[in-house]
């Protein structure tokens, strides 16, 4: 309309249109220049005073920028809190991408693992921690279980490394110094081993002399014979206790890999059945074994034999004469299930959760009568812990008991695997 009015006034409509369009273009370029200056070189956050369509544009950019600044502030605070939390951890923490390249680490990682931050950012972790066991563990990419290796900065320290997925494209490595725990465990194991070794000799000598006395010197003396028999029983009980302590200590300190051997559990159960029938001559129990002959598992043979035999022999010892005992070994939902069921006196609920404690006895008098050491179920618990399982106990007074455990499907040998450990 302005161009039409000017064209009528000056008598040249085309020139008027050109002049008006040039003015509009110059104005728009000027506004674009001001907008560019405000976006990239502004000294104030709020937009300048302006009217028209450019006001809406300034306001829109200002609100979007304000929203992004708030988000950046929140994200910065979150990252700061994360780093402060990671720095407060008592463990060395390293964040890596899926290729193992270092993204970030806390200060303890620089001290315990020898990482130079930020110089080592982007370096693969296996190029800095060159322990062959760790490199093999890292490249295998199966991080279910932690690994214990020598510290990369001090060969007198022992570190436990654990790797886990972090987000969608990151890995989190946590390293813990377990030197003190390893030393304590070694000291405890040495103590038990030394005590066991030192007690074996005097116990053997005592048993020998007691047998000699009961067979000759006090053969015609009822009181002396009774005393020799009681001392012999207690010495034998002490000897069994020493043996159980040795077994328990060996199992607790075992570093044997459970995935390296295939166990023929049916053969182990058949041998336990023979031993159980031999011990059953006096009590006359009805013992029945239900065994899946094709169910093999991965594990440690001596430990699994000890665990199952303890469950079976406990049922023999604590079930009244002429009781019924069943032993089951079968597959259920991909897992390997072992159950020992008896119809004995049963166990009160208040005792069940403490059964696996060392030396814990439900009935002190009955335990002394059966000659138990109080370590059998503790041995079972540690064996099952080593095999990623746990002991389940179901019992009611007067109705018997059921002891069972389930080995996870990862430990069940597929039918195609035919190689078994010789037992």
ChimeraX attribute file (.defattr): number of C-alpha atoms within 10 A of each C-alpha:
attribute: neighborCount
match mode: 1-to-1
recipient: residues
	/A:1	7
	/A:2	10
	/A:3	18
	/A:4	14
	/A:5	12
	/A:6	18
	/A:7	16
	/A:8	12
	/A:9	11
	/A:10	10
	/A:11	12
	/A:12	13
	/A:13	15
	/A:14	12
	/A:15	14
	/A:16	20
	/A:17	17
	/A:18	12
	/A:19	12
	/A:20	14
	/A:21	13
	/A:22	12
	/A:23	12
	/A:24	12
	/A:25	11
	/A:26	12
	/A:27	12
	/A:28	13
	/A:29	12
	/A:30	12
	/A:31	14
	/A:32	13
	/A:33	12
	/A:34	14
	/A:35	18
	/A:36	12
	/A:37	12
	/A:38	17
	/A:39	17
	/A:40	8
	/A:41	10
	/A:42	14
	/A:43	9
	/A:44	9
	/A:45	11
	/A:46	13
	/A:47	18
	/A:48	14
	/A:49	7
	/A:50	11
	/A:51	8
	/A:52	7
	/A:53	8
	/A:54	14
	/A:55	13
	/A:56	12
	/A:57	12
	/A:58	18
	/A:59	14
	/A:60	13
	/A:61	13
	/A:62	16
	/A:63	13
	/A:64	11
	/A:65	14
	/A:66	14
	/A:67	12
	/A:68	12
	/A:69	12
	/A:70	12
	/A:71	12
	/A:72	12
	/A:73	12
	/A:74	12
	/A:75	12
	/A:76	12
	/A:77	12
	/A:78	12
	/A:79	12
	/A:80	12
	/A:81	12
	/A:82	12
	/A:83	16
	/A:84	12
	/A:85	11
	/A:86	18
	/A:87	17
	/A:88	12
	/A:89	14
	/A:90	11
	/A:91	19
	/A:92	22
	/A:93	25
	/A:94	25
	/A:95	22
	/A:96	25
	/A:97	19
	/A:98	15
	/A:99	14
	/A:100	20
	/A:101	20
	/A:102	23
	/A:103	17
	/A:104	19
	/A:105	24
	/A:106	21
	/A:107	21
	/A:108	20
	/A:109	22
	/A:110	17
	/A:111	12
	/A:112	20
	/A:113	21
	/A:114	16
	/A:115	24
	/A:116	14
	/A:117	14
	/A:118	12
	/A:119	8
	/A:120	17
	/A:121	16
	/A:122	15
	/A:123	16
	/A:124	16
	/A:125	23
	/A:126	17
	/A:127	11
	/A:128	14
	/A:129	16
	/A:130	12
	/A:131	15
	/A:132	11
	/A:133	12
	/A:134	18
	/A:135	14
	/A:136	12
	/A:137	18
	/A:138	18
	/A:139	11
	/A:140	9
	/A:141	11
	/A:142	11
	/A:143	14
	/A:144	9
	/A:145	10
	/A:146	15
	/A:147	16
	/A:148	16
	/A:149	17
	/A:150	17
	/A:151	22
	/A:152	18
	/A:153	14
	/A:154	12
	/A:155	10
	/A:156	9
	/A:157	16
	/A:158	20
	/A:159	22
	/A:160	17
	/A:161	21
	/A:162	18
	/A:163	23
	/A:164	17
	/A:165	15
	/A:166	14
	/A:167	9
	/A:168	8
	/A:169	10
	/A:170	18
	/A:171	21
	/A:172	21
	/A:173	21
	/A:174	19
	/A:175	24
	/A:176	18
	/A:177	19
	/A:178	15
	/A:179	16
	/A:180	11
	/A:181	11
	/A:182	15
	/A:183	12
	/A:184	12
	/A:185	15
	/A:186	14
	/A:187	12
	/A:188	14
	/A:189	19
	/A:190	13
	/A:191	13
	/A:192	18
	/A:193	19
	/A:194	12
	/A:195	14
	/A:196	18
	/A:197	14
	/A:198	11
	/A:199	14
	/A:200	15
	/A:201	12
	/A:202	13
	/A:203	16
	/A:204	14
	/A:205	10
	/A:206	16
	/A:207	20
	/A:208	12
	/A:209	14
	/A:210	19
	/A:211	13
	/A:212	14
	/A:213	16
	/A:214	19
	/A:215	13
	/A:216	10
	/A:217	11
	/A:218	16
	/A:219	15
	/A:220	11
	/A:221	11
	/A:222	10
	/A:223	11
	/A:224	15
	/A:225	19
	/A:226	14
	/A:227	15
	/A:228	22
	/A:229	16
	/A:230	13
	/A:231	15
	/A:232	20
	/A:233	14
	/A:234	15
	/A:235	18
	/A:236	17
	/A:237	17
	/A:238	17
	/A:239	21
	/A:240	15
	/A:241	19
	/A:242	20
	/A:243	17
	/A:244	19
	/A:245	22
	/A:246	19
	/A:247	18
	/A:248	23
	/A:249	21
	/A:250	16
	/A:251	20
	/A:252	16
	/A:253	13
	/A:254	13
	/A:255	9
	/A:256	12
	/A:257	12
	/A:258	17
	/A:259	14
	/A:260	11
	/A:261	17
	/A:262	22
	/A:263	26
	/A:264	21
	/A:265	25
	/A:266	18
	/A:267	15
	/A:268	17
	/A:269	21
	/A:270	13
	/A:271	13
	/A:272	20
	/A:273	18
	/A:274	11
	/A:275	13
	/A:276	17
	/A:277	14
	/A:278	10
	/A:279	15
	/A:280	18
	/A:281	9
	/A:282	9
	/A:283	14
	/A:284	15
	/A:285	21
	/A:286	15
	/A:287	20
	/A:288	13
	/A:289	15
	/A:290	14
	/A:291	18
	/A:292	14
	/A:293	12
	/A:294	14
	/A:295	20
	/A:296	24
	/A:297	25
	/A:298	22
	/A:299	25
	/A:300	22
	/A:301	19
	/A:302	14
	/A:303	22
	/A:304	18
	/A:305	19
	/A:306	18
	/A:307	19
	/A:308	23
	/A:309	21
	/A:310	19
	/A:311	20
	/A:312	23
	/A:313	18
	/A:314	17
	/A:315	27
	/A:316	25
	/A:317	19
	/A:318	17
	/A:319	21
	/A:320	16
	/A:321	15
	/A:322	15
	/A:323	18
	/A:324	19
	/A:325	22
	/A:326	17
	/A:327	23
	/A:328	17
	/A:329	21
	/A:330	19
	/A:331	19
	/A:332	10
	/A:333	8
	/A:334	15
	/A:335	18
	/A:336	22
	/A:337	17
	/A:338	19
	/A:339	22
	/A:340	22
	/A:341	22
	/A:342	28
	/A:343	21
	/A:344	24
	/A:345	16
	/A:346	18
	/A:347	20
	/A:348	13
	/A:349	13
	/A:350	9
	/A:351	12
	/A:352	14
	/A:353	10
	/A:354	14
	/A:355	20
	/A:356	20
	/A:357	15
	/A:358	15
	/A:359	14
	/A:360	17
	/A:361	19
	/A:362	16
	/A:363	10
	/A:364	11
	/A:365	10
	/A:366	13
	/A:367	16
	/A:368	14
	/A:369	10
	/A:370	12
	/A:371	17
	/A:372	19
	/A:373	21
	/A:374	21
	/A:375	22
	/A:376	26
	/A:377	21
	/A:378	21
	/A:379	26
	/A:380	26
	/A:381	21
	/A:382	21
	/A:383	27
	/A:384	19
	/A:385	13
	/A:386	20
	/A:387	21
	/A:388	14
	/A:389	15
	/A:390	17
	/A:391	18
	/A:392	14
	/A:393	17
	/A:394	15
	/A:395	20
	/A:396	15
	/A:397	13
	/A:398	12
	/A:399	12
	/A:400	20
	/A:401	22
	/A:402	20
	/A:403	18
	/A:404	20
	/A:405	20
	/A:406	22
	/A:407	21
	/A:408	16
	/A:409	15
	/A:410	14
	/A:411	19
	/A:412	19
	/A:413	20
	/A:414	14
	/A:415	9
	/A:416	6
	/A:417	9
	/A:418	10
	/A:419	11
	/A:420	15
	/A:421	14
	/A:422	10
	/A:423	11
